[in-house]
Amino acid sequence: MDSKLNIRSYRNEDMKVLLEMTSEEGWSFSEIDCRVSLKVDPEGLLVAEDETGMPIGFIRLFSMTSNMTYVNVFVVRKDLHGNGIGKKLWEAMLKVTKDNTLVLDGVSQMKGWYEKRGFSFEAHSARSFHGTFSFQESVTLRNSYNIVPLSDDIWSALIAYDKQIYPYSREHVLRAWFCGADRYTAVAFLDKSVVGYANIHWKSKKECNIRVLNADNDVIADTLLLNLLQHIPLGSKVSFILMEGKPIPKYLSNFKSSVTGHKLFTKEMTGIQTDKIIFHMCHTI
Ligand SMILES: CC(C)(COP(=O)(O)OP(=O)(O)OC[C@H]1O[C@@H](n2cnc3c(N)ncnc32)[C@H](O)[C@@H]1OP(=O)(O)O)[C@@H](O)C(=O)NCCC(=O)NCCS
């Protein structure tokens, strides 16, 4: 396999194969995830191709800060597993990322493999859920929280809130994910302060990913989630990643969990306020 294997940068025509491979793994990775991460780092998607130029594996990376890189979408075509393609992609990724601190969301089966490669610090874990949205009861929550759609004038307040949760700036990443077609972000306020936010994007008319839900408490989380769900037609396929230890919301209680992911760092990262993260935004840091 080795002699015929070539590692190159991503080309637009690779998208179809990439989405097929990630979908086969049961991942919620979408075209939006791919396009926005390329916006953050246009060179950040490496492709293993066979002798015909056909993509047979991928690994994605993008800079979170000048010395921290996020790595994911590490995948090889199923029928070619165990032939050393993954190792070649991994080595190519290491050449690009050099001495940077690396971060990834690793599936449980691979955790030991990553630990051996220096990913010794686990910040948190989270489970992926998939299902069909079918909750029909009408629910009205009465509380003091005001939910508004994200707009330019509240971006700085949202970013300031995000900094209470993550000890590094995520502005360029959040802007890439939240701005654009087929996305909706709801922001929760108490008086003039942001106390939570949540985001969703659509893969198609009746298929969407809830990408993030961060909130100061359970009531805010519930209020934000209900607001998001008003934008999702009944019968839609929905995916989300629920932080370990958080209960599955009653509106989505028919959903089934698949893989567990572990947020692993190569250097200790203190200060992530995991208690405020309800739905984890995998595919980004
Ligand atoms: C993980 C993956 C990309 C590795 O690619 P590959 O071409 O099959 O891997 P290689 O033949 O180069 O072997 C790389 C190593 O991965 C290990 N590995 C592969 N799949 C594994 C699994 N499910 N559990 C544990 N280790 C695994 C191999 O044992 C090998 O270990 P070694 O370096 O100690 O010899 C590929 O197996 C895959 O696509 N898996 C499904 C998607 C996935 O889980 N990706 C990781 C998400 S965090």
The ligand as a Tripos MOL2 file, in Angstrom:
@<TRIPOS>MOLECULE
LIG
   48    50     1     0     0
SMALL
NO_CHARGES

@<TRIPOS>ATOM
      1 C1         -8.3750    5.1840   13.1660 C.3       1 LIG1
      2 C2         -8.0460    5.0010   11.6980 C.3       1 LIG1
      3 C3         -8.0770    6.3710   10.9980 C.3       1 LIG1
      4 C4         -6.6480    4.4180   11.5960 C.3       1 LIG1
      5 O1         -6.3400    4.2300   10.2350 O.3       1 LIG1
      6 P1         -5.7450    2.8080    9.7250 P.3       1 LIG1
      7 O2         -5.2340    3.0230    8.3640 O.co2     1 LIG1
      8 O3         -6.7510    1.7500    9.9230 O.co2     1 LIG1
      9 O4         -4.5750    2.6360   10.7940 O.3       1 LIG1
     10 P2         -3.1210    2.0270   10.6000 P.3       1 LIG1
     11 O5         -3.1770    0.7440    9.8540 O.co2     1 LIG1
     12 O6         -2.1760    3.0610   10.0760 O.co2     1 LIG1
     13 O7         -2.7870    1.7700   12.1190 O.3       1 LIG1
     14 C5         -2.6790    2.8550   13.0260 C.3       1 LIG1
     15 C6         -2.8810    2.4220   14.4170 C.3       1 LIG1
     16 O8         -4.2560    2.6300   14.7460 O.3       1 LIG1
     17 C7         -4.6760    1.5460   15.5520 C.3       1 LIG1
     18 N1         -6.1410    1.4500   15.4290 N.ar      1 LIG1
     19 C8         -6.8710    1.5230   14.3080 C.ar      1 LIG1
     20 N2         -8.1640    1.3710   14.6130 N.ar      1 LIG1
     21 C9         -8.2360    1.1970   15.9290 C.ar      1 LIG1
     22 C10        -9.2830    0.9730   16.8460 C.ar      1 LIG1
     23 N3        -10.5650    0.9180   16.4510 N.pl3     1 LIG1
     24 N4         -8.9930    0.8350   18.1400 N.ar      1 LIG1
     25 C11        -7.7090    0.8980   18.5740 C.ar      1 LIG1
     26 N5         -6.6690    1.1260   17.7520 N.ar      1 LIG1
     27 C12        -6.9280    1.2440   16.4580 C.ar      1 LIG1
     28 C13        -3.9250    0.3750   14.9710 C.3       1 LIG1
     29 O9         -3.8800   -0.6920   15.9010 O.3       1 LIG1
     30 C14        -2.5500    0.9840   14.7490 C.3       1 LIG1
     31 O10        -1.8330    0.9550   15.9910 O.3       1 LIG1
     32 P3         -0.2310    0.9230   16.0840 P.3       1 LIG1
     33 O11         0.2280    2.2870   15.6230 O.co2     1 LIG1
     34 O12         0.0250    0.7410   17.5250 O.co2     1 LIG1
     35 O13         0.2430   -0.1850   15.1990 O.co2     1 LIG1
     36 C15        -9.0530    4.0390   10.9910 C.3       1 LIG1
     37 O14        -8.9900    2.7920   11.6510 O.3       1 LIG1
     38 C16       -10.4750    4.5220   11.0010 C.2       1 LIG1
     39 O15       -10.8990    5.2010   10.0660 O.2       1 LIG1
     40 N6        -11.2560    4.1690   12.0430 N.am      1 LIG1
     41 C17       -12.6550    4.5710   12.1310 C.3       1 LIG1
     42 C18       -12.7610    6.0620   12.3930 C.3       1 LIG1
     43 C19       -12.1480    6.4340   13.7230 C.2       1 LIG1
     44 O16       -12.4460    5.8430   14.7600 O.2       1 LIG1
     45 N7        -11.2960    7.4840   13.6750 N.am      1 LIG1
     46 C20       -10.6990    8.0270   14.8710 C.3       1 LIG1
     47 C21       -11.6520    9.0050   15.4820 C.3       1 LIG1
     48 S1        -11.0230    9.7400   16.9400 S.3       1 LIG1
@<TRIPOS>BOND
     1     1     2 1
     2     2     3 1
     3     2     4 1
     4     2    36 1
     5     4     5 1
     6     5     6 1
     7     6     7 2
     8     6     8 1
     9     6     9 1
    10     9    10 1
    11    10    11 2
    12    10    12 1
    13    10    13 1
    14    13    14 1
    15    14    15 1
    16    15    16 1
    17    15    30 1
    18    16    17 1
    19    17    18 1
    20    17    28 1
    21    18    19 ar
    22    18    27 ar
    23    19    20 ar
    24    20    21 ar
    25    21    22 ar
    26    21    27 ar
    27    22    23 1
    28    22    24 ar
    29    24    25 ar
    30    25    26 ar
    31    26    27 ar
    32    28    29 1
    33    28    30 1
    34    30    31 1
    35    31    32 1
    36    32    33 2
    37    32    34 1
    38    32    35 1
    39    36    37 1
    40    36    38 1
    41    38    39 2
    42    38    40 1
    43    40    41 1
    44    41    42 1
    45    42    43 1
    46    43    44 2
    47    43    45 1
    48    45    46 1
    49    46    47 1
    50    47    48 1
@<TRIPOS>SUBSTRUCTURE
     1 LIG1         1 GROUP 0 **** ****
